[in-house]
Amino acid sequence: MKRFLKQKKGMTLIEAIVSTALLTLVVTLLVSVFTSSINIIQINAEMKRASRDAAAGIENQMAGIGPDNGVSITQQQAGTFVIQFNGVTVSTGGDLVQSTDPDGDVKFYYFVPN
């Protein structure tokens, strides 16, 4: 009889509760990491779209194509571009083209010399 009582087969209630708590903690951490990864992917996709839209405005402007139906907002203004190298100043006139995506998140600048 003593030998029958001393044999441990199976789990105690405390062991079951501890293992369930540990499993819950691991699953919660994995879900949290997965959710954060999905959010980062969505943010990067939006940034890529905004960058592509702003670049399309510059490309259309340079190609002489008209506005691209709200994909980007392009502005052009005359100006002078000045660079200084070791005391030597080089300047040229031209047009500064600015392209912005509709949300205003990304801006591209391009200088077209005369």
C-alpha positions, 0 to 999 in steps of 0.5 A: 500500500505504501508503495502505491501511495509513493508513486507519482503518476500525473501532475498535481493541480499546482503544476497544471496551473503553473504550466498553463500560466507559462503557456499563456505568457508565451502565447501573449508575447508571441501575439504581441510581437506578431501585432507589432510586426503587422503595424510596422509593415503597414507603416512602411507600406504607407511610407513607400506609397507616399514616396512613390507618389511624390517621385511620380510628380517629379517624373511627370513634371520632367517628362512634360506630362500634366498633373497626375490626378491628385497622386502628387502636388507639384510646384515649380519656382524660379531661383538660383542654385549656389554651391561653394567649394573651398572658397570658389562659388558656383551659381546657376539659375533655373527652376526648383521643382517640389513634389509632395504626396497628397498627405504631405508626408514626403517631399522631393526637390529637383533643380532644373538648370537653365 
